[in-house]
Amino acid sequence: MLLNRAAIKKEARAFIGVNRKWWDMFLASLIVAALSAIPSFIINFINGFSLGFADGDYEDAIASMASRSSMLSFVSMIIAFLVIPFTVALYGYYLNQIRGFNPEWRSVFDEGKKNFGKYLEVVFVRNIIVALWSLLFIVPGIVKMFSYMMVENIIHDNPSLSEADARKMSDIMTKGYKGDLFILGLSFFPWYLLVSFTFGIASVYVIPYTCTTFAMYYENLKKNAIDTGLIAPEAFGIVNIPEDSAQPPVQFMNNSYQTSSDGFTVPAENYTVPEPVIYKAPEPETPAPAVPAEPVVPAEPVAPAAPAENTYQPPVNDFAVSESSESYDEPEAAEEAEAAEEAEEADSDGTGII
């Protein structure tokens, strides 16, 4: 899906211009920025105060300033670390604005406190990984920075996700769009110059403008990931409300700022963001327990069938084997037959002698 950056930026300007919504957005952003800037402001105030009352002993004053600057660096890192959850909540604030929920600036603190540990873990691990990749000649770190650019938005939509799942989803969503995100960031360079030339005054408009643009870009990437089947809607904490449901549907983008390939021009679908639920792939079906086989009963012996008429059978030996294996005892009937035969021969000779 090709994204029209110009159309998205135009839609962002139109959105924040309604009822000067940019002012409310800036106040929410200013509060989070102030949390990070408080230590620096205090240390700089102390340095200026001590330098003004140095009574000519500027060397000691400068040495004291250097010591406080070291302490400032350490304190600033701690504060920046603790502000991470509220920064993530600020991403959620802009998403809720373009989805038509009209959140108050207090929601940034409420959400940050509610999900303090989860937001801190996810973003801190992401930052460490990007820093480690940056050690490989900078470029890999830049690539990973854009790969994991949507982590804050994803974890806002579904705080139940693990940090690894949030990074994986961001990597899937930004695949093929890293260069586009890089160009989108560069397109705000003239606006950043305007902030510098106006000593920060222009940030009242520029901060809401840039944050809203990137929030809308995230919505485009999310819709693309869902439509193409790359990521299930449940992974973003989205459920579809049936039309016959008694619950009135909550629509993204006030029914007018849904994503499309040309920008935010398609009417929103009926979605609502429920209490975050972690998406789980369907578990494999548990095989049914094996049924024990019935014991095999041995078959009864079957008598051999009678031989057919033409079946050869060995002759029965009518001779009884004597104890000696070399001789046989002829039956008495055989001896009588032999004597009768000799008598007949004698009669035939006419001798009559037996």
Helices and strands as residue ranges (DSSP letters): H 5-17, G 18-20, H 21-52, H 58-98, H 106-114, H 116-134, H 139-147, H 151-157, H 163-174, H 178-186, H 189-197, H 203-227, G 233-236, E 239-240, G 252-255, E 258-260, E 263-266, E 271-272, H 332-349
